[in-house]
């Protein structure tokens, strides 16, 4: 399970399971990476539910 985040600066991919972990970074600063990771931590349940709903439909 993973999530992609895109911006005008680039794209980042984080694994969500088994742990939140950076998989790929193209163009994001360390500060931006920390902000994305914090957002994922805060919304992990919602992201996981949406991922399951999308891929199990």
Buried (B, 14 or more C-beta within 10 A) or exposed (E): EBBEBEEEEBEBBBBBEEEBEEEEBEEBEEEBBEEBBEBBEEEBEEBBEEBEEEEEE
